[in-house]
């Protein structure tokens, strides 16, 4: 008979009563309900038996019963037991697919979905209700609509769902899509003009040629008539006038003095048709406009000569010239000055010059605009070079402008205040311009270094491209500007521009500091480069006293500098006597390396001017100044910081010192070798001496300069960070910056010296190449080195452009409140314009009859791919005339979908235009017509460029 599996109640009671002292027999443990706690083998045997029994029951149960048992067991388990079950389940049934929206937080799920395209978001919304709620959030669709200029015409409610998505779908579904053939049929192609346009352009060219022929013929006839015409009053015959009043007494003396420039063009044309007729018994009469006048004969000795005033000089000055106000104060009398806006166009500049000339003829034309050795930045976006001179607009501009200049045989010509004669491309530009205008063109030869020092150097003449003259040409700038003013401006123009820029940015609070910096830099240049105080045979104490006195004078606002300097030296002497009583001044017998080099380098005879030698000596002299500044970085900054680090009183860490100053040490070592090689060549200078191989040796190691430029931004940021976070380093910079040892420069300005030196290398090497004959053995090496340095200069300019673009974008981002991120791709700011925003109550009325009312002031920020509109608010400061403007983001429109049209001037609005986006339009107006023309010209050019790039 099968034993019963149900335990007996008395056995349980006995175990409970007996406790652990009850020891049952082994034969009675089979299928027992009690568990021996102290007997391990028995406990294990009972556990295995009971587990087999439970598993046998589990196999016999249904699925529902099994789940109920598992739920009951898991409810009784502790935390560690539940984690163990979880691990077993993960090993037994691994997770292969999971819904990330159910696992990740909500903001992470939205961030993942933000990378999907609109089509993918619409597909994701069809997965489930949870996915649809996430995929239709406004934060995913608002940015896409705003970037395309699609704005909601209303404010969504708090519980409204999917408003921006529905707006995106509605705007996208209403877009007009045209095939390429339909676009060409409707709008035409961008590459080939239509036949009607070609015919109109051909007719314009014919009209221009005919007008030019008529002007040339009239000018030639006018010259011939002036040369052959006799003076007024010379058509006389003794005996009185026949046909006039005999006793009128009208002579040339009774007429007021009249100059040729006072006569109108109509009177000139009438005088050309005057045909004087003389007879033996009749008076001389004039026909035409002067037929009503009869002249009395005058005695031969009393006939005065008509003195024509000398033609004036015409000087065009760009407002981009630094500190041009100082230059304008020294313009000589008889010079017609035209200060033009660099943001204008060639036609506007031509009209401004025409108004200034007022029909007169200029003897010479001067042009002072930013530029280099290869091109001139005449206007923003319009530079003058050999390639751009061949364009129709530029050729027409120079032909019309030079038509007001006297011909070459009468002393006429063009003076360009840029060192074009220092490079081959600049010489080609001079020759092309001279051929086009028929005038003599002169430019500086670029034999000096500095900001605008080339203007004061030797100038070329019209034969600079064909051959060089042995005599030094005269300096044309002194014909336009006084010598003292010109020299002061050329030597300090760049510094004064830095002062003015800083002054405009920070205004009065920073005026004192910037003024001290400018005076300190001027003092440093005076003592270190002009006077060379180290080379003078004076005592060390005297040099130190003079230096400290002049430095103290530069920091004071003194009206009597001599008295201040005398009192300062007296106090200095008394202090020295107290500190060192009885010590005598010791004479300094040490001469600097620059003085020894000058003594060793032989001077060339003055009979024949050696242009190559002059450039080489300037190169060697400027190299010495450059090395002295780099040496100041190592001596004033690197050595004290390293010594403090080695003495366990570190001001900066080793990593910071290595980041900031180690690249300067490598450049200093490289350029010392370059200076030694250059000095050796100059000591044995001759007609066949070569320096091109020295430059090639330097160019082969330009990797040092490349590494320096790549780490320059990191070095400057490290200096700024350490200055803010480390007070000892801040105190160290306050003691070391702008002292005589650092040439009155700070550390950041000294780190810019390699960048400035590269531009000087290019300028001097171009001048050396121009003055080297193609058959010279040094010409090949010079050309190769020049090409390498030009490419490296392009790399520097590209780095500067990227840094300036990033800075401008960052400032614009901070200026506009609530603006989306502007740092996308290669976006860059082109122009900004202040305007007024208008609206009309009735849009159906034509623009010329429509009434407009101003809504607000707006700011237009034009980028290369979009136009951002902001609401501009002006806040005035109390009790002062100062004010400031704040900008709030209003809208943004992609240039590819933007159209612009002008509005005719009416009594309700002027200087207005309409910006038409895909879903909205804005009516804006500028303060003047010139501002509107300039902004619309730039805007249309940007739209054309964006459409070309988009296609």
Secondary structure, DSSP 8 states (H G I E B T S, - for coil): ----SS--HHHHHHHHHHGGG----GGG-TT-S---SS-HHHHHHHHHHHHHHHHHHHHHS-HHHHHHHHHHHHHH--HHHHHHHHHHHHHHS------HHHHS-HHHHHHHHTTS-HHHHHHHTTT-HHHHHHHT-HHHHHHHHHHTT---SS---TT--SHHHHHHHHHHHT-----HHHHHHHH--SSS--HHHHHHHHHHHHHHHHHHHHHHHHHHHHHHHHHH---TT-S--TT--SSS-TT----STTS----GGGS-HHHHHHHHT---B--SSS--B--GGGTT-------GGG----------EEEEEETTSTTHHHHHTTB-TTEEEEEE-TTS-HHHHHHHHHHHHTT--BSEEEEE-SB-SS-EEEETTEEE-TTGGGSHHHHHHHHHHHTTB--GGGT-EEEE-S-GGGSHHHHHHHHHHHHHH-SEEEEB---S-SSSGGGGS-B--TTTTT---SS----GGGGTB-HHHHHHHHHHHHHHHHHHHHHHHHGGGGHHHHHHHHHHHHHHHIIIIIS-GGGS--BHHHHHHHHHHHHHHHTS--S-HHHHHHHHHHHHHHHHHHHSTT----B-----HHHHHHHHS----SSS--HHHHHHHHHHHHHHHHHHHHHHIIIIIIHHHHHHHHTT--SS-HHHHHHHHHHHHHHHHHHHHHHHHHHHHHHT--TT---HHHHHHHHTTTHHHHHHHHHHHHHHHHHHHHHHH-HHHHHHHHHHTTSGGGTT--HHHHTTHHHHHHHHHHHHHHHHHHTS-TTSTTHHHHHHHHHHHHHHHHHHHHHHHHHHHHHHHHHHHHHEET------TT--EEEEEEEEEEE-S-SSS-TTT---EEEEEEEEEEESSEEEEEEEEEEE-TTSS-EEEEEEEEEEEEGGG-EEEE----SS--SEEEEE-SS-EEEEE-SSHHHHHHHHHHHHHHHHHHHHHH-
